[in-house]
Protein backbone atom coordinates (compact mmCIF):
# COMPACT_ATOMS: atom_id res chain seq x y z
CA UNK A 1 0.00 0.00 0.00
CA UNK A 2 1.49 3.32 -1.01
CA UNK A 3 -0.77 5.49 1.12
CA UNK A 4 -3.98 5.66 3.12
CA UNK A 5 -5.30 9.06 2.05
CA UNK A 6 -8.23 7.41 0.22
CA UNK A 7 -9.55 5.84 3.44
CA UNK A 8 -12.68 7.55 4.66
CA UNK A 9 -12.80 8.93 8.18
CA UNK A 10 -15.57 6.50 9.13
CA UNK A 11 -13.56 3.46 8.00
CA UNK A 12 -10.42 4.76 9.67
CA UNK A 13 -12.28 5.26 12.94
CA UNK A 14 -13.78 1.77 12.70
CA UNK A 15 -10.25 0.33 12.38
CA UNK A 16 -9.16 2.38 15.39
CA UNK A 17 -12.01 0.85 17.39
CA UNK A 18 -11.02 -2.62 16.16
CA UNK A 19 -7.53 -2.02 17.52
CA UNK A 20 -9.03 -1.62 21.02
CA UNK A 21 -10.00 -5.29 21.08
CA UNK A 22 -8.53 -7.53 23.78
CA UNK A 23 -5.68 -9.79 22.71
CA UNK A 24 -3.36 -12.27 24.33
CA UNK A 25 -0.95 -10.21 26.48
CA UNK A 26 -2.07 -7.16 24.46
CA UNK A 27 0.04 -8.39 21.56
CA UNK A 28 -2.42 -6.92 19.01
CA UNK A 29 -1.70 -9.63 16.41
CA UNK A 30 -3.56 -8.19 13.44
CA UNK A 31 -3.13 -6.24 10.24
CA UNK A 32 -5.92 -4.50 8.31
CA UNK A 33 -5.44 -4.22 4.56
CA UNK A 34 -7.82 -1.49 3.42
CA UNK A 35 -8.94 -0.69 -0.11
CA UNK A 36 -11.85 1.36 -1.37
CA UNK A 37 -13.98 -1.79 -1.70
CA UNK A 38 -13.09 -3.88 1.34
CA UNK A 39 -11.09 -4.47 4.49
CA UNK A 40 -9.07 -7.67 4.79
CA UNK A 41 -8.20 -8.73 8.33
CA UNK A 42 -5.01 -10.78 8.61
CA UNK A 43 -3.60 -12.59 11.61
CA UNK A 44 -0.12 -11.18 12.10
CA UNK A 45 1.97 -14.18 13.13
CA UNK A 46 4.95 -11.89 13.61
CA UNK A 47 3.16 -10.98 16.86
CA UNK A 48 2.28 -14.56 17.78
CA UNK A 49 3.43 -15.88 21.17
CA UNK A 50 4.64 -19.37 20.18
CA UNK A 51 5.48 -20.64 23.67
CA UNK A 52 2.29 -19.49 25.40
CA UNK A 53 0.05 -20.11 22.41
CA UNK A 54 1.55 -23.10 20.63
CA UNK A 55 -1.73 -24.01 18.89
CA UNK A 56 -2.42 -20.38 17.84
CA UNK A 57 -5.80 -20.53 19.58
CA UNK A 58 -5.25 -17.22 21.38
CA UNK A 59 -4.19 -15.70 18.08
CA UNK A 60 -7.53 -16.58 16.45
CA UNK A 61 -9.53 -15.48 19.50
CA UNK A 62 -7.76 -12.12 19.43
CA UNK A 63 -8.49 -11.66 15.73
CA UNK A 64 -12.12 -12.62 16.30
CA UNK A 65 -12.44 -9.91 18.95
CA UNK A 66 -10.89 -7.37 16.57
CA UNK A 67 -13.31 -8.44 13.83
CA UNK A 68 -16.31 -7.92 16.10
CA UNK A 69 -15.02 -4.51 17.19
CA UNK A 70 -14.56 -3.58 13.52
CA UNK A 71 -18.09 -4.67 12.65
CA UNK A 72 -19.44 -2.51 15.47
CA UNK A 73 -17.39 0.48 14.32
CA UNK A 74 -18.65 0.19 10.77
CA UNK A 75 -22.26 -0.25 11.90
CA UNK A 76 -22.02 2.79 14.19
CA UNK A 77 -20.77 4.84 11.22
CA UNK A 78 -23.64 3.62 9.05
CA UNK A 79 -21.32 1.70 6.71
CA UNK A 80 -22.96 -1.45 5.34
CA UNK A 81 -20.62 -4.42 5.27
CA UNK A 82 -20.70 -8.05 4.20
CA UNK A 83 -18.47 -10.28 6.33
CA UNK A 84 -16.71 -13.37 4.95
CA UNK A 85 -14.78 -15.43 7.51
CA UNK A 86 -11.80 -17.57 6.49
CA UNK A 87 -12.56 -16.73 2.84
CA UNK A 88 -9.55 -18.31 1.16
CA UNK A 89 -8.13 -21.68 2.21
CA UNK A 90 -4.89 -20.87 0.36
CA UNK A 91 -4.35 -17.81 2.59
CA UNK A 92 -4.34 -19.13 6.12
CA UNK A 93 -3.49 -15.72 7.61
CA UNK A 94 -6.53 -14.07 5.98
CA UNK A 95 -9.17 -14.52 8.67
CA UNK A 96 -11.90 -12.26 7.26
CA UNK A 97 -12.82 -10.04 4.33
CA UNK A 98 -15.29 -7.24 4.95
CA UNK A 99 -16.88 -5.96 1.73
CA UNK A 100 -17.83 -2.32 2.19
CA UNK A 101 -21.22 -1.17 0.95
CA UNK A 102 -22.61 -4.70 0.81
CA UNK A 103 -25.81 -5.24 2.76
CA UNK A 104 -24.80 -8.49 4.44
CA UNK A 105 -26.80 -10.53 6.90
CA UNK A 106 -24.39 -10.03 9.80
CA UNK A 107 -25.81 -7.80 12.50
CA UNK A 108 -24.20 -6.23 15.54
CA UNK A 109 -25.38 -3.77 18.18
CA UNK A 110 -23.92 -0.49 16.99
CA UNK A 111 -24.70 1.14 20.34
CA UNK A 112 -21.85 -0.87 21.87
CA UNK A 113 -19.38 1.35 20.02
CA UNK A 114 -19.23 3.86 22.88
CA UNK A 115 -18.30 1.04 25.28
CA UNK A 116 -15.24 0.03 23.28
CA UNK A 117 -12.90 2.78 24.60
CA UNK A 118 -14.11 2.11 28.17
CA UNK A 119 -13.60 -1.65 28.32
CA UNK A 120 -10.64 -2.85 30.39
CA UNK A 121 -9.23 -6.27 31.22
CA UNK A 122 -9.58 -5.99 34.99
CA UNK A 123 -7.32 -8.42 36.86
CA UNK A 124 -8.03 -6.96 40.31
CA UNK A 125 -10.26 -8.62 42.91
CA UNK A 126 -13.93 -7.83 42.35
CA UNK A 127 -16.28 -6.66 45.06
CA UNK A 128 -18.47 -9.01 47.06
CA UNK A 129 -21.73 -8.51 45.17
CA UNK A 130 -23.27 -11.26 43.03
CA UNK A 131 -24.08 -10.72 39.38
CA UNK A 132 -27.87 -10.55 38.82
CA UNK A 133 -29.31 -13.50 36.89
CA UNK A 134 -30.81 -11.06 34.39
CA UNK A 135 -27.30 -9.89 33.51
CA UNK A 136 -26.17 -13.49 33.09
CA UNK A 137 -29.01 -14.09 30.63
CA UNK A 138 -28.08 -10.96 28.66
CA UNK A 139 -24.46 -12.08 28.37
CA UNK A 140 -25.57 -15.53 27.24
CA UNK A 141 -27.73 -13.98 24.52
CA UNK A 142 -24.82 -11.83 23.34
CA UNK A 143 -22.62 -14.88 22.83
CA UNK A 144 -25.38 -16.74 20.98
CA UNK A 145 -25.83 -13.82 18.58
CA UNK A 146 -22.21 -14.34 17.50
CA UNK A 147 -22.47 -18.08 16.97
CA UNK A 148 -21.10 -19.37 20.27
CA UNK A 149 -22.49 -20.64 23.57
CA UNK A 150 -21.81 -19.12 26.96
CA UNK A 151 -22.00 -21.32 30.04
CA UNK A 152 -22.19 -19.73 33.48
CA UNK A 153 -20.30 -21.99 35.87
CA UNK A 154 -22.59 -21.85 38.90
CA UNK A 155 -22.26 -25.46 40.01
CA UNK A 156 -19.76 -25.54 42.91
CA UNK A 157 -18.15 -28.81 41.78
CA UNK A 158 -17.70 -27.60 38.20
CA UNK A 159 -16.30 -24.30 39.44
CA UNK A 160 -13.81 -26.12 41.65
CA UNK A 161 -12.66 -28.19 38.67
CA UNK A 162 -12.29 -25.03 36.60
CA UNK A 163 -10.25 -23.22 39.25
CA UNK A 164 -8.04 -26.28 39.71
CA UNK A 165 -7.46 -26.34 35.95
CA UNK A 166 -5.88 -22.89 36.14
CA UNK A 167 -3.35 -24.11 38.71
CA UNK A 168 -2.66 -27.24 36.67
CA UNK A 169 -2.11 -25.22 33.49
CA UNK A 170 0.22 -22.84 35.32
CA UNK A 171 2.24 -25.77 36.64
CA UNK A 172 2.48 -27.30 33.17
CA UNK A 173 3.55 -24.04 31.54
CA UNK A 174 6.15 -23.33 34.22
CA UNK A 175 8.14 -26.27 32.91
CA UNK A 176 8.03 -25.14 29.27
CA UNK A 177 11.36 -23.62 28.17
CA UNK A 178 10.94 -19.96 27.31
CA UNK A 179 7.48 -19.49 28.84
CA UNK A 180 8.59 -17.31 31.76
CA UNK A 181 10.72 -15.18 29.46
CA UNK A 182 7.90 -14.73 26.94
CA UNK A 183 5.55 -13.66 29.74
CA UNK A 184 8.12 -11.20 31.03
CA UNK A 185 8.77 -9.84 27.53
CA UNK A 186 5.10 -8.93 27.10
CA UNK A 187 4.56 -7.45 30.59
CA UNK A 188 5.42 -3.82 31.33
CA UNK A 189 6.82 -3.63 27.82
CA UNK A 190 8.05 -0.31 26.41
CA UNK A 191 5.87 1.18 23.69
CA UNK A 192 2.25 0.73 22.71
CA UNK A 193 1.90 -3.01 23.32
CA UNK A 194 2.02 -5.59 26.08
CA UNK A 195 0.44 -5.46 29.54
CA UNK A 196 1.47 -2.36 31.54
CA UNK A 197 2.37 -2.93 35.18
CA UNK A 198 -0.44 -0.56 36.18
CA UNK A 199 -2.98 -3.09 34.88
CA UNK A 200 -1.61 -6.12 36.73
CA UNK A 201 -2.72 -6.65 40.31
CA UNK A 202 -1.20 -8.61 43.15
CA UNK A 203 -4.04 -9.77 45.41
CA UNK A 204 -3.34 -9.67 49.14
CA UNK A 205 -6.42 -11.34 50.62
CA UNK A 206 -8.05 -13.32 49.23
CA UNK A 207 -6.22 -14.67 46.21
CA UNK A 208 -7.86 -14.30 42.84
CA UNK A 209 -8.82 -17.86 42.02
CA UNK A 210 -8.36 -17.80 38.26
CA UNK A 211 -5.50 -15.38 37.65
CA UNK A 212 -2.36 -15.94 35.61
CA UNK A 213 0.73 -15.53 37.75
CA UNK A 214 2.74 -12.62 36.39
CA UNK A 215 5.44 -13.16 39.02
CA UNK A 216 7.62 -10.18 39.76
CA UNK A 217 5.69 -8.13 37.25
CA UNK A 218 2.69 -7.88 39.60
CA UNK A 219 2.95 -4.47 41.22
CA UNK A 220 -0.46 -3.34 42.48
CA UNK A 221 -1.93 -4.64 45.74
CA UNK A 222 -5.57 -4.69 46.81
CA UNK A 223 -6.83 -5.83 50.20
CA UNK A 224 -10.56 -6.50 49.86
CA UNK A 225 -13.32 -8.59 51.32
CA UNK A 226 -13.91 -12.01 49.72
CA UNK A 227 -14.80 -11.30 46.12
CA UNK A 228 -17.83 -12.46 44.17
CA UNK A 229 -16.55 -13.24 40.68
CA UNK A 230 -18.61 -15.16 38.17
CA UNK A 231 -16.72 -17.55 35.93
CA UNK A 232 -18.12 -18.23 32.47
CA UNK A 233 -16.88 -20.36 29.58
CA UNK A 234 -17.44 -19.63 25.89
CA UNK A 235 -17.66 -22.82 23.86
CA UNK A 236 -18.35 -23.90 20.30
CA UNK A 237 -19.67 -27.08 18.72
CA UNK A 238 -16.47 -27.51 16.68
CA UNK A 239 -12.83 -26.67 17.35
CA UNK A 240 -11.42 -25.46 14.05
CA UNK A 241 -10.03 -22.01 13.34
CA UNK A 242 -13.41 -20.69 12.20
CA UNK A 243 -14.91 -21.77 15.53
CA UNK A 244 -12.08 -20.06 17.40
CA UNK A 245 -12.64 -16.89 15.36
CA UNK A 246 -16.36 -16.92 16.13
CA UNK A 247 -15.58 -17.50 19.81
CA UNK A 248 -13.43 -14.37 19.73
CA UNK A 249 -16.35 -12.41 18.30
CA UNK A 250 -18.60 -13.78 21.04
CA UNK A 251 -16.00 -12.88 23.67
CA UNK A 252 -15.96 -9.31 22.37
CA UNK A 253 -19.76 -9.09 22.47
CA UNK A 254 -19.96 -10.43 26.03
CA UNK A 255 -17.19 -8.20 27.38
CA UNK A 256 -18.68 -5.08 25.82
CA UNK A 257 -22.14 -5.91 27.18
CA UNK A 258 -20.62 -6.50 30.62
CA UNK A 259 -18.91 -3.11 30.36
CA UNK A 260 -22.25 -1.49 29.47
CA UNK A 261 -23.77 -3.08 32.58
CA UNK A 262 -21.02 -1.61 34.74
CA UNK A 263 -19.29 -4.94 35.35
CA UNK A 264 -15.57 -5.50 35.54
CA UNK A 265 -14.37 -8.26 33.24
CA UNK A 266 -11.32 -10.13 32.06
CA UNK A 267 -10.77 -12.92 29.50
CA UNK A 268 -8.69 -15.83 30.75
CA UNK A 269 -7.09 -18.24 28.31
CA UNK A 270 -4.48 -20.07 30.38
CA UNK A 271 -6.28 -23.44 30.86
CA UNK A 272 -7.09 -23.52 27.13
CA UNK A 273 -3.39 -23.21 26.25
CA UNK A 274 -2.57 -26.65 27.67
CA UNK A 275 -4.05 -29.76 26.09
CA UNK A 276 -4.70 -31.68 29.30
CA UNK A 277 -6.52 -28.84 31.07
CA UNK A 278 -8.47 -27.97 27.93
CA UNK A 279 -9.70 -31.57 27.91
CA UNK A 280 -10.62 -31.27 31.58
CA UNK A 281 -12.75 -28.22 30.86
CA UNK A 282 -14.46 -29.93 27.96
CA UNK A 283 -15.28 -33.13 29.84
CA UNK A 284 -15.63 -32.14 33.48
CA UNK A 285 -16.88 -28.54 33.27
CA UNK A 286 -18.88 -28.54 30.03
CA UNK A 287 -19.98 -32.17 30.21
CA UNK A 288 -18.36 -33.08 26.91
CA UNK A 289 -20.93 -31.08 24.95
CA UNK A 290 -18.80 -28.14 23.79
CA UNK A 291 -15.23 -27.27 22.86
CA UNK A 292 -14.12 -24.63 25.39
CA UNK A 293 -12.50 -21.58 23.83
CA UNK A 294 -12.04 -18.98 26.58
CA UNK A 295 -12.93 -18.38 30.22
CA UNK A 296 -14.36 -15.05 31.34
CA UNK A 297 -14.16 -13.63 34.84
CA UNK A 298 -16.85 -11.01 35.51
CA UNK A 299 -17.94 -9.10 38.62
CA UNK A 300 -18.36 -5.70 40.20
CA UNK A 301 -15.10 -3.77 39.82
CA UNK A 302 -13.19 -1.61 42.25
CA UNK A 303 -14.33 2.01 42.39
CA UNK A 304 -11.11 3.44 40.96
CA UNK A 305 -11.00 2.99 37.18
CA UNK A 306 -8.11 1.30 35.47
CA UNK A 307 -6.02 3.27 32.99
CA UNK A 308 -6.32 2.21 29.36
CA UNK A 309 -3.81 -0.26 28.02
CA UNK A 310 -1.64 1.09 25.19
CA UNK A 311 -2.58 0.51 21.57
CA UNK A 312 -0.51 0.85 18.44
CA UNK A 313 -1.50 3.83 16.26
CA UNK A 314 -3.80 3.09 13.37
CA UNK A 315 -0.97 3.83 10.90
CA UNK A 316 0.85 0.74 12.21
CA UNK A 317 -2.05 -1.69 11.89
CA UNK A 318 -3.19 -0.62 8.43
CA UNK A 319 -0.74 -2.01 5.93
CA UNK A 320 0.23 -4.85 3.63
CA UNK A 321 -0.56 -8.52 4.26
CA UNK A 322 1.99 -9.70 6.85
CA UNK A 323 3.10 -12.67 4.75
CA UNK A 324 3.19 -10.79 1.46
CA UNK A 325 0.21 -12.73 0.14
VOGU-3710 file (C-alpha; in Angstrom, 3 decimals, decimal comma):
1> xxxxxxxxxx> 0,000/0,000/0,000  1,488/3,318/-1,006  -0,772/5,486/1,122  -3,982/5,659/3,115  -5,303/9,056/2,052  -8,228/7,406/0,224  -9,553/5,838/3,441  -12,684/7,554/4,664  -12,799/8,931/8,177  -15,569/6,505/9,133
11> xxxxxxxxxx> -13,563/3,464/7,996  -10,422/4,763/9,665  -12,277/5,264/12,935  -13,777/1,768/12,695  -10,251/0,329/12,376  -9,158/2,383/15,394  -12,007/0,846/17,387  -11,023/-2,619/16,156  -7,527/-2,024/17,524  -9,029/-1,617/21,017
21> xxxxxxxxxx> -10,003/-5,290/21,082  -8,535/-7,530/23,785  -5,682/-9,788/22,706  -3,357/-12,273/24,327  -0,946/-10,215/26,480  -2,069/-7,158/24,463  0,037/-8,390/21,558  -2,424/-6,916/19,011  -1,703/-9,627/16,408  -3,563/-8,187/13,442
31> xxxxxxxxxx> -3,126/-6,236/10,238  -5,921/-4,503/8,308  -5,442/-4,217/4,555  -7,817/-1,487/3,422  -8,944/-0,694/-0,106  -11,850/1,356/-1,368  -13,975/-1,787/-1,698  -13,091/-3,881/1,337  -11,088/-4,474/4,492  -9,072/-7,667/4,791
41> xxxxxxxxxx> -8,198/-8,734/8,326  -5,010/-10,776/8,608  -3,603/-12,590/11,614  -0,116/-11,181/12,105  1,974/-14,179/13,125  4,947/-11,887/13,610  3,158/-10,979/16,862  2,284/-14,559/17,779  3,432/-15,884/21,172  4,639/-19,372/20,178
51> xxxxxxxxxx> 5,477/-20,644/23,669  2,294/-19,491/25,397  0,047/-20,108/22,407  1,554/-23,102/20,633  -1,734/-24,008/18,892  -2,421/-20,379/17,844  -5,801/-20,534/19,581  -5,252/-17,221/21,384  -4,193/-15,698/18,080  -7,525/-16,581/16,453
61> xxxxxxxxxx> -9,532/-15,481/19,502  -7,756/-12,123/19,433  -8,489/-11,660/15,727  -12,122/-12,618/16,302  -12,439/-9,911/18,948  -10,892/-7,371/16,566  -13,311/-8,438/13,828  -16,311/-7,916/16,096  -15,023/-4,506/17,192  -14,558/-3,577/13,522
71> xxxxxxxxxx> -18,088/-4,671/12,649  -19,445/-2,508/15,472  -17,394/0,481/14,325  -18,647/0,193/10,765  -22,257/-0,245/11,899  -22,018/2,790/14,185  -20,772/4,836/11,219  -23,637/3,619/9,049  -21,325/1,702/6,710  -22,961/-1,449/5,337
81> xxxxxxxxxx> -20,624/-4,422/5,274  -20,700/-8,048/4,199  -18,471/-10,277/6,327  -16,715/-13,373/4,949  -14,784/-15,429/7,512  -11,804/-17,572/6,487  -12,563/-16,730/2,842  -9,547/-18,314/1,156  -8,129/-21,676/2,210  -4,890/-20,868/0,362
91> xxxxxxxxxx> -4,346/-17,810/2,587  -4,336/-19,127/6,122  -3,491/-15,720/7,611  -6,531/-14,069/5,985  -9,166/-14,522/8,674  -11,897/-12,258/7,259  -12,819/-10,043/4,326  -15,293/-7,240/4,946  -16,875/-5,962/1,734  -17,835/-2,318/2,185
101> xxxxxxxxxx> -21,224/-1,167/0,950  -22,606/-4,703/0,814  -25,806/-5,244/2,763  -24,803/-8,489/4,438  -26,799/-10,534/6,901  -24,390/-10,032/9,804  -25,813/-7,801/12,500  -24,201/-6,233/15,538  -25,376/-3,775/18,181  -23,921/-0,492/16,993
111> xxxxxxxxxx> -24,700/1,142/20,343  -21,855/-0,873/21,872  -19,377/1,350/20,023  -19,232/3,858/22,877  -18,298/1,042/25,279  -15,236/0,029/23,283  -12,905/2,785/24,603  -14,111/2,110/28,166  -13,596/-1,651/28,318  -10,638/-2,848/30,386
121> xxxxxxxxxx> -9,227/-6,274/31,222  -9,582/-5,994/34,985  -7,320/-8,423/36,859  -8,035/-6,962/40,307  -10,261/-8,619/42,914  -13,928/-7,831/42,353  -16,282/-6,656/45,065  -18,474/-9,013/47,059  -21,733/-8,509/45,173  -23,273/-11,259/43,033
131> xxxxxxxxxx> -24,083/-10,719/39,381  -27,871/-10,553/38,815  -29,313/-13,502/36,891  -30,813/-11,061/34,386  -27,299/-9,887/33,511  -26,168/-13,491/33,093  -29,008/-14,090/30,632  -28,079/-10,965/28,661  -24,464/-12,080/28,371  -25,568/-15,534/27,238
141> xxxxxxxxxx> -27,732/-13,981/24,525  -24,821/-11,826/23,342  -22,624/-14,876/22,831  -25,376/-16,738/20,984  -25,830/-13,822/18,581  -22,214/-14,340/17,495  -22,470/-18,076/16,966  -21,104/-19,374/20,268  -22,490/-20,644/23,565  -21,810/-19,115/26,963
151> xxxxxxxxxx> -21,996/-21,323/30,036  -22,195/-19,729/33,477  -20,301/-21,992/35,867  -22,586/-21,852/38,898  -22,263/-25,464/40,011  -19,761/-25,541/42,913  -18,153/-28,805/41,783  -17,704/-27,599/38,199  -16,304/-24,298/39,438  -13,814/-26,116/41,648
161> xxxxxxxxxx> -12,661/-28,192/38,674  -12,285/-25,033/36,597  -10,247/-23,217/39,254  -8,041/-26,276/39,714  -7,455/-26,343/35,949  -5,877/-22,891/36,136  -3,351/-24,111/38,706  -2,660/-27,244/36,671  -2,111/-25,223/33,488  0,225/-22,836/35,319
171> xxxxxxxxxx> 2,243/-25,771/36,641  2,482/-27,302/33,172  3,549/-24,042/31,545  6,146/-23,329/34,223  8,137/-26,271/32,906  8,029/-25,140/29,271  11,358/-23,625/28,171  10,941/-19,962/27,309  7,482/-19,493/28,838  8,588/-17,315/31,758
181> xxxxxxxxxx> 10,717/-15,175/29,462  7,897/-14,728/26,944  5,550/-13,657/29,735  8,124/-11,198/31,026  8,768/-9,841/27,530  5,095/-8,933/27,103  4,563/-7,447/30,586  5,421/-3,817/31,331  6,821/-3,627/27,824  8,046/-0,307/26,405
191> xxxxxxxxxx> 5,870/1,182/23,685  2,249/0,727/22,712  1,904/-3,012/23,318  2,018/-5,593/26,083  0,440/-5,458/29,539  1,467/-2,359/31,536  2,371/-2,925/35,175  -0,442/-0,558/36,176  -2,981/-3,091/34,879  -1,612/-6,124/36,728
201> xxxxxxxxxx> -2,722/-6,652/40,312  -1,200/-8,612/43,151  -4,042/-9,767/45,407  -3,344/-9,670/49,142  -6,423/-11,344/50,621  -8,053/-13,323/49,233  -6,216/-14,667/46,210  -7,856/-14,296/42,837  -8,824/-17,862/42,023  -8,364/-17,797/38,258
211> xxxxxxxxxx> -5,499/-15,380/37,648  -2,357/-15,940/35,605  0,728/-15,527/37,754  2,739/-12,623/36,393  5,440/-13,164/39,016  7,617/-10,176/39,763  5,691/-8,129/37,247  2,691/-7,880/39,603  2,948/-4,471/41,221  -0,458/-3,338/42,481
221> xxxxxxxxxx> -1,932/-4,640/45,742  -5,570/-4,694/46,815  -6,831/-5,827/50,201  -10,555/-6,496/49,862  -13,324/-8,587/51,321  -13,907/-12,011/49,717  -14,798/-11,301/46,118  -17,831/-12,464/44,165  -16,546/-13,242/40,683  -18,613/-15,159/38,168
231> xxxxxxxxxx> -16,722/-17,546/35,926  -18,120/-18,234/32,470  -16,883/-20,357/29,579  -17,438/-19,630/25,891  -17,658/-22,816/23,861  -18,353/-23,903/20,301  -19,667/-27,081/18,721  -16,471/-27,514/16,677  -12,833/-26,668/17,351  -11,423/-25,463/14,049
241> xxxxxxxxxx> -10,033/-22,011/13,340  -13,408/-20,694/12,201  -14,909/-21,771/15,528  -12,078/-20,057/17,403  -12,636/-16,893/15,359  -16,355/-16,917/16,133  -15,579/-17,498/19,807  -13,426/-14,367/19,730  -16,348/-12,410/18,297  -18,603/-13,778/21,036
251> xxxxxxxxxx> -15,997/-12,878/23,671  -15,959/-9,306/22,370  -19,757/-9,088/22,473  -19,960/-10,432/26,029  -17,188/-8,199/27,378  -18,683/-5,082/25,817  -22,145/-5,909/27,182  -20,616/-6,500/30,622  -18,911/-3,113/30,357  -22,247/-1,492/29,467
261> xxxxxxxxxx> -23,774/-3,082/32,576  -21,022/-1,608/34,737  -19,294/-4,944/35,351  -15,567/-5,499/35,538  -14,374/-8,262/33,245  -11,318/-10,125/32,065  -10,773/-12,916/29,502  -8,687/-15,831/30,753  -7,093/-18,238/28,307  -4,480/-20,074/30,378
271> xxxxxxxxxx> -6,282/-23,440/30,864  -7,085/-23,519/27,135  -3,389/-23,211/26,246  -2,566/-26,652/27,672  -4,053/-29,759/26,086  -4,704/-31,680/29,305  -6,517/-28,842/31,074  -8,465/-27,965/27,932  -9,699/-31,571/27,910  -10,621/-31,267/31,584
281> xxxxxxxxxx> -12,746/-28,215/30,857  -14,459/-29,933/27,956  -15,275/-33,126/29,836  -15,633/-32,136/33,480  -16,877/-28,543/33,269  -18,883/-28,541/30,030  -19,981/-32,171/30,208  -18,360/-33,076/26,906  -20,931/-31,085/24,952  -18,798/-28,142/23,789
291> xxxxxxxxxx> -15,233/-27,274/22,863  -14,118/-24,632/25,386  -12,500/-21,582/23,831  -12,038/-18,981/26,584  -12,935/-18,381/30,221  -14,364/-15,045/31,338  -14,165/-13,627/34,844  -16,848/-11,014/35,511  -17,938/-9,102/38,617  -18,358/-5,698/40,197
301> xxxxxxxxxx> -15,105/-3,774/39,824  -13,187/-1,606/42,254  -14,330/2,008/42,389  -11,111/3,443/40,964  -11,002/2,986/37,182  -8,108/1,302/35,474  -6,015/3,273/32,988  -6,317/2,206/29,356  -3,807/-0,263/28,020  -1,642/1,093/25,194
311> xxxxxxxxxx> -2,576/0,508/21,570  -0,511/0,854/18,436  -1,500/3,828/16,260  -3,798/3,094/13,366  -0,971/3,830/10,904  0,848/0,738/12,209  -2,055/-1,688/11,886  -3,193/-0,625/8,425  -0,737/-2,007/5,928  0,226/-4,846/3,626
321> xxxxx> -0,560/-8,521/4,260  1,993/-9,701/6,847  3,097/-12,675/4,750  3,188/-10,789/1,461  0,210/-12,733/0,138
//
